[in-house]
Amino acid sequence: MQKEDIVKSYFQAWLDKNIGPLENIFADDIVYSECYGPEYHGLPQVLKWFADWNRNGTVLKWEIKNFIHQGAFTVVEWYFECDYNNEISGFDGVSIIEFNKNMKIVSLKEFQSKSEHNYPYE
């Protein structure tokens, strides 16, 4: 699998609430930093977070806007929208993803930006 296919498979797992593919996507020693603070160390923590989150939430959209590749790293620009505890929210974001030699994700760092923009000088 190519890096873009792996990322698309990961995003689709959230849309489908399907934990199955995650063991093939992430390395056992994955470090995953969410954009609002939580950090998960190791595949067991990522799997627990995925299961726990999906009990209260549903990912409605996770649309990829752009990929940038540099060596072992891939940067993905995206739009995310979810319904969590009956509250719908969305935001733009970027993930910096590092792949190991086995093409598994060993590091993923998310960053968020408001999806609504204003133009103060227009």
Solvent accessible surface area in square Angstrom, and as a share of the most:
residue,aa,sasa,rsa
1,M,155,0.69
2,Q,131,0.58
3,K,37,0.15
4,E,61,0.27
5,D,64,0.33
6,I,7,0.04
7,V,1,0.00
8,K,100,0.42
9,S,30,0.19
10,Y,2,0.01
11,F,5,0.02
12,Q,86,0.38
13,A,2,0.01
14,W,9,0.03
15,L,58,0.29
16,D,83,0.43
17,K,89,0.38
18,N,69,0.36
19,I,71,0.36
20,G,49,0.47
21,P,37,0.23
22,L,1,0.00
23,E,100,0.45
24,N,116,0.60
25,I,8,0.04
26,F,0,0.00
27,A,6,0.04
28,D,112,0.58
29,D,95,0.49
30,I,0,0.00
31,V,54,0.31
32,Y,0,0.00
33,S,23,0.15
34,E,18,0.08
35,C,32,0.19
36,Y,144,0.55
37,G,62,0.59
38,P,44,0.28
39,E,84,0.38
40,Y,33,0.12
41,H,100,0.45
42,G,15,0.14
43,L,16,0.08
44,P,101,0.63
45,Q,90,0.40
46,V,0,0.00
47,L,36,0.18
48,K,130,0.55
49,W,28,0.10
50,F,4,0.02
51,A,38,0.30
52,D,49,0.25
53,W,34,0.12
54,N,18,0.09
55,R,170,0.62
56,N,78,0.40
57,G,3,0.03
58,T,50,0.29
59,V,5,0.03
60,L,73,0.36
61,K,87,0.37
62,W,19,0.07
63,E,90,0.40
64,I,53,0.27
65,K,109,0.46
66,N,71,0.36
67,F,36,0.15
68,I,101,0.51
69,H,84,0.38
70,Q,141,0.63
71,G,62,0.60
72,A,46,0.36
73,F,87,0.36
74,T,0,0.00
75,V,42,0.24
76,V,0,0.00
77,E,70,0.32
78,W,2,0.01
79,Y,42,0.16
80,F,24,0.10
81,E,33,0.15
82,C,11,0.06
83,D,38,0.20
84,Y,72,0.28
85,N,98,0.50
86,N,147,0.75
87,E,121,0.54
88,I,114,0.58
89,S,56,0.36
90,G,29,0.28
91,F,35,0.14
92,D,22,0.12
93,G,3,0.03
94,V,51,0.29
95,S,1,0.01
96,I,64,0.32
97,I,1,0.01
98,E,55,0.25
99,F,6,0.03
100,N,47,0.24
101,K,190,0.80
102,N,105,0.54
103,M,67,0.30
104,K,63,0.27
105,I,1,0.00
106,V,34,0.19
107,S,20,0.13
108,L,2,0.01
109,K,96,0.41
110,E,17,0.08
111,F,105,0.44
112,Q,94,0.42
113,S,52,0.34
114,K,162,0.69
115,S,40,0.26
116,E,154,0.69
117,H,117,0.52
118,N,124,0.63
119,Y,146,0.56
120,P,105,0.66
121,Y,210,0.80
122,E,183,0.82
